Amino acid sequence: MNKLKLVFATNNQHKIKEVQAMLTNFDIISLADLNCFEDIPETANTLEGNAILKANFITEKYGLDCFADDTGLEVEALNNEPGVYSARYAGEDNNAAANMNKLLNNLKNSLNRNAQFKTAIALNIQGKQVIFEGLCKGTILAEKRGESGFGYDPIFMPDGYKTSFAEMAMNEKGSISHRGKAIEKLVTFLNEHPW
C-alpha cells in the first residue's frame, strides 16, 4: 500500500523530525521538499488562525493535502504571553536564547511560574478542514537546563517530571508534549478514515 502523502507546512527541521517519528505510516513532505521558501503570513491573533492561514496557503498554491501547526508558550503570570508571539518574543530574528532570556527576565519577580505549551494543527484533506489542539502544562524553570529540544524547551518542565523538555529524549518528549498530543489526535483521525 502506498503511503499517504501529506505536506507539513514548516521549514523547521526540528519539528519535521519530531513529527516524522510519530507519523510512520505517512510520507511527510516539508516545504523545502516543495521548493517553497516563501514566508507564509502568520498574521492571525490566535494559534488556530495562524495554523489555518499556513495550511490554506499550501492547499491553494500547490493543490496538496497538508497540515500546518502553530505553537505558543502561554505563561500565566504574563497574561498568557508570549502566546502567538512566542517565536518572535524578543524580536523578528526568532532567536531562541534571546526569547528565553526575555521571558526569564520578565518572570524574575514572580512566584507564579505556571505555563502551558499549546499547539493548534489545521489539516486540509480532500476538501475538508479539521482543527486539532494539544496542551502540555508545566512550570518555567529559573534557569536553562538540557541540550536537546529547541525553542523554550530548556526552561520548561512539564507537570509530573523533574526534567526540562531539553533534558528528555525526543520520544519521551513526543509522548507527552503539546505537539505530540495534537499529532496523536491528527494520526487517530487519519487512521480512522479510509483515504
C-alpha positions in Angstrom: 0.0 0.0 0.0 1.3 3.4 -0.9 1.8 5.8 2.0 -0.5 8.8 2.1 1.5 11.9 1.1 0.9 14.9 3.4 2.7 18.3 3.3 3.7 19.5 6.8 3.8 23.3 6.2 7.0 24.1 8.0 10.7 24.6 7.3 11.6 23.8 11.0 13.7 20.7 10.7 13.3 20.0 14.5 9.5 19.9 14.0 9.8 17.7 10.9 12.0 15.1 12.8 9.7 15.2 15.8 6.6 14.6 13.7 8.1 12.1 11.3 9.0 9.9 14.3 5.3 9.9 15.2 3.7 9.6 11.7 5.4 6.4 10.4 2.5 5.4 8.1 2.6 8.6 6.2 5.0 10.2 3.7 5.6 13.6 5.2 6.8 16.3 2.8 8.3 19.5 4.1 8.0 23.0 2.5 11.7 22.5 1.4 10.7 19.4 -0.5 8.2 21.5 -2.4 10.8 24.2 -3.0 8.6 26.6 -1.1 10.8 29.1 0.7 8.3 31.9 0.9 7.5 33.4 4.2 3.9 32.3 4.7 2.0 35.0 6.5 1.2 34.4 10.2 -0.9 37.4 10.8 -3.7 35.9 12.9 -4.0 36.8 16.6 -4.6 33.1 17.6 -2.6 29.9 17.2 -5.5 28.3 15.4 -5.8 31.2 13.0 -2.1 31.0 12.1 -2.3 27.3 11.5 -5.3 27.8 9.2 -3.5 30.6 7.2 -0.5 28.3 6.6 -2.5 25.2 5.7 -4.7 27.2 3.3 -1.7 28.8 1.7 -0.2 25.4 0.7 -3.5 23.9 -0.4 -4.4 26.9 -2.5 -1.0 27.3 -4.1 0.0 23.7 -4.6 -3.3 21.8 -4.5 -2.0 19.4 -2.0 -3.3 17.9 1.2 -1.4 19.4 4.1 -1.3 20.2 7.7 0.2 23.2 9.5 0.8 23.9 13.1 1.3 26.9 15.3 2.6 26.6 18.8 2.9 29.1 21.6 4.0 29.2 25.2 1.4 30.7 27.5 2.7 32.0 30.8 0.1 32.6 33.5 1.8 35.4 35.3 2.4 37.3 32.0 -1.3 37.2 30.9 -0.5 34.2 28.7 2.4 35.9 26.9 4.3 35.2 24.7 1.5 33.1 23.2 1.1 33.7 19.4 4.3 35.8 19.5 6.5 33.0 21.1 8.9 32.7 18.2 9.4 36.5 17.9 9.1 37.4 21.6 12.5 39.2 21.7 12.5 40.4 18.1 11.9 39.4 14.5 15.0 37.2 14.2 13.4 34.2 16.1 16.4 33.9 18.5 15.6 31.2 21.0 18.2 32.3 23.5 17.0 35.9 23.4 13.4 34.8 23.7 14.2 32.7 26.8 16.3 35.4 28.4 13.4 38.0 27.9 10.9 35.5 29.4 13.1 34.7 32.4 13.8 38.4 33.0 10.0 39.2 32.8 9.4 36.5 35.4 12.2 37.2 37.7 10.0 38.7 40.4 7.1 36.3 40.0 6.4 33.3 42.3 3.8 32.1 39.8 5.8 30.0 37.2 2.8 28.2 35.8 2.8 27.9 32.0 1.5 25.7 29.2 2.6 24.9 25.7 -0.3 24.9 23.2 -0.3 23.5 19.7 -3.0 24.0 17.1 -3.0 22.0 13.9 -5.1 22.7 10.8 -5.4 19.7 8.5 -6.7 20.3 4.9 -7.5 16.9 3.4 -9.8 16.1 0.4 -11.6 19.4 0.7 -12.2 19.3 4.4 -10.5 21.2 7.2 -10.1 19.8 10.7 -8.5 21.5 13.7 -6.7 19.6 16.5 -5.3 21.0 19.7 -2.7 19.8 22.2 -1.8 21.2 25.6 1.1 20.5 28.0 1.0 22.2 31.3 4.2 22.8 33.3 6.4 25.3 35.1 9.0 27.8 33.9 12.4 27.0 35.5 14.7 29.7 36.9 17.5 28.8 34.5 18.1 26.8 31.3 18.7 23.0 31.7 19.5 20.5 29.0 20.9 20.4 25.5 18.3 18.8 23.3 15.0 20.2 22.1 14.5 23.7 20.7 12.7 27.0 21.4 11.8 27.3 25.1 12.5 23.6 25.9 15.4 24.3 28.3 13.3 26.4 30.6 10.0 24.4 30.5 9.4 21.5 32.9 6.2 19.5 32.3 4.0 18.7 35.3 4.9 15.4 36.9 8.5 15.5 35.7 11.8 16.6 37.3 13.5 17.4 33.9 13.1 20.1 31.3 11.9 19.3 27.8 15.6 19.8 26.7 16.8 17.1 29.1 14.4 14.5 27.6 14.9 12.0 24.8 12.9 13.0 21.7 10.5 10.0 22.0 9.9 10.8 25.7 9.1 14.4 25.0 7.0 13.4 22.0 4.8 11.1 24.1 3.8 14.0 26.5 4.3 17.2 24.6 1.6 19.6 23.3 2.7 18.8 19.7 2.7 15.1 20.4 -0.8 15.3 21.8 -2.1 17.3 18.8 -0.3 15.0 16.3 -1.8 12.0 18.2 -5.3 13.4 17.5 -4.3 14.0 13.9 -3.0 10.5 13.5 -6.1 9.0 15.1 -8.2 11.0 12.7 -6.2 10.0 9.7 -6.2 6.3 10.7 -9.9 6.2 11.3 -10.7 7.3 7.7 -10.1 5.2 4.6 -8.2 7.6 2.4 
